[in-house]
Amino acid sequence: MSAKWEKQEGNIGTLTIEVPAAEVDAAMDQAFKKVVKQINVPGFRKGKMPRKMFEQRFGIESLYQDALEIIVPDSYAKAIDEAGIMPVDYPEISGTENFVHGQDFTFSAQVTVKPEPKLGEYKGLEVAKLPVDVTDEEVEAQIKDQLARKAELEIKEDEAIVEGDTAVIDFEGFVGEEAFEGGKGEDYPLEIGSGSFIPGFEEQLVGVKAGESKDVVVTFPEEYHAAELAGKEATFKVTVKEVKTKVLPELNDEFVKELDPEVENVDALRAKIKEQTAEQKQAESDAALRDELVEKAAENAEFEVPAGMINSETDRMLQEFGQRLQTQGMNLDLYYQFSGQSEEDLRGQMKEEAESRVRVSLTLEAIAEAEKIEATEADIEAELEKMAAQFNMTKEQITGALGGTVVLENDIKIQKTVEFLVENAKITE
């Protein structure tokens, strides 16, 4: 077998593959052994019909398709190695009509290969750090949130609903005079201002007291998941059965110790929150700086991202999204039902980010190659030890779970490349 690679415009080329007659005959022999086991011929057990009799009865051409299914994938795989190319999508095969028993067979594969980015500026990129100062207002806001999480609900006897209260309501929704499915509820606790109901619903309950009823008129959003309600005006007949208000605990040393046994008093809590917030802001600032550098380097590189690579990355993103939904007790089918979107809609929304991810990945690989950045044995060993401690596993177990160290090696190389960009950047405060 021989292969000839001709690069064309962009990332596409033609791989011409010549298969000698001996390999064609071998594929025909395999095809016959496969096919003869599947046919019933009077006087012969399955698989025992002589080859000549088979060809006389069915024609030698009846084996061509099965032979092609044997020879094309095998020859294509060998040709890729011989040509030293890296396809990123399924090939378009042509020339199979030239297949003839006993003759050399030549076919072509139009192949989309991995792009080779033409790097632009990636050293000395200018970026600004995000501020990491923590204000007193931010600390107090976090303390207020912690107090709110420990708040208790007390019934308001004869007071109107205000924002932040929880109203226990019965409701039923109507479009015109007709009640619609899913629009009815009883003893439903609704926190006013939470935004959990249709826009405009909660605000109309402000000022209502327990025991009172009110017609709440809203318009469903145009993109509402239930198509029969999208964009329509509806009236909800609401009865407020009970009103509860949040009562915050008193911020004192006793409460602080219940909240965090390691903290002695209120001042110590403020100091700890300030320190933790500063660490979080620093981590976010560092991450944002790295992201900006990587994006700038990718923007400065010149190359076209193949559609096949975008599709593959979109597949991965869709799978990741589905896994996140499962942790919330949902799946993609339910998401499509509730959101009113289709898989095609979701893939369309993900396409731009998928292309960006591929562009960034290819750019970082090119920079690593240009700067001869590698993952050393010491790097891999250190990462394995870190992961083993993190997951309470042995290094051998980690390696087995990863199917070797190739993925880990690539991840380390990319991380080192990002750090290279940081080290060579012009960073302003």
C-alpha positions, 0 to 999 in steps of 0.5 A: 500500500502507498499513500500520497498527501496533497495539501489544498486550501485551508485545512483540507487535503487529498490523500490518494491511497493505492492498494495492491491487487494482493491486498484486494484479493485478501479482502475479497477472501475475508468478505467471502468467509463473512458472507457465506456464513450468512446465506442458506443454500440447499445442500450445504451447511452455512459457511460450507458453500464452495467459492466458485459455486457462490460466484456463479450463483451470486456474482463476484461483484456481490462481495465488493461492498463487504470487501470495501468495508474491510479494505478502506478503513484499514488502508485509510488508517495505514495511509494516515500514519504513512502521510504523518497527518492528523485528521480532525473529522470523518473523511470523504471517500471517493473512487470506490467504484474503481474496485475490481477483483484481481486489480490494484485499487486506488481511492481518495480521501478528502481529509480535514487536518488539524490546523497549524496556527500562525502565531502572532504576538504572545509574549509581552501582552499587556493586561491589568489585574483586577482589584482585590481590595475588600471593603467594609461594605462587602464584609457587612453584606456577607455577615448580613447574608449569614444572618439571613440564612439563620433567620426564623420566620414569624407570622405577621398578624395584621400587617401587609406584605412587604418585600422579603416576606413569605406569603403562603398562598392559594392560586389558580391561573386563567387565560380568559375564562379558562384555567390552564394546566399547571397554574394551580397551587395550594399552601404555596410559600412564596418569598416576595422579591425572590423572582421565582414566579412570573415577572410582575407576579410577586410585586402585586402582592405587596400591601395585601394582608392575610385573609385577603384575595387579589387578582394578579394580572401578568403576561407570560414571556415570549420565550416561556417554555409552555408554548401555549402560554408564551406571550399571553396575558393571564389572571391569577386568582390569589388568596393570601392565607398567611404572611411570615416575616424574617426575624434575624438573630442578634449579631453578638459573640454568642451567635458568632461562636455558634456560626463558627466555633473557631471564631471568638467574637464579632470582630474576629468574624469580620477579620476572617471574612475579610481574609477569606474574601481577599483570598477569593478575590485574589484567585478570581483576579489571577484566573481572569488575568490568565484567561485574558492573556490566553484569549489575546494570544488566541486572537493574535493567531491566524488560522481557521478552526475546522467545523469538525473540531467545533462540532466535537467540542460542542458534543463535549460541552453538551455532555458536560451540561447533561452531567451537571443537570443530572446532579440537579435531578434533571436530564437533557430531555426534561431541560428541553421540555421545560425550556422549550428549546431543542438540542439544535437550539442548545448546540447553536448557543454553544457553538461560539464558545466551542469555537473559542475553546478549540482556538485557545487549545490549538494556540496554546499547543502551538506556543508550547511547541514554539517554546519547547515547553514539555511536561517532565517526568518530575512534573508528572510524578508531582501531579500524580502524588497530588491527585493521589492525596486528593482522592485517597488513591494510589498513584497506580490507581490514578494512572489506571483510571486515566488510562495512562499519563498521556492526558495528564502530560498534555494538561501539565504542558498546557498549564505550563504554557499558560504560566509562561504567558503570565511570566512574559506578560506586562501586568499593570495593577 
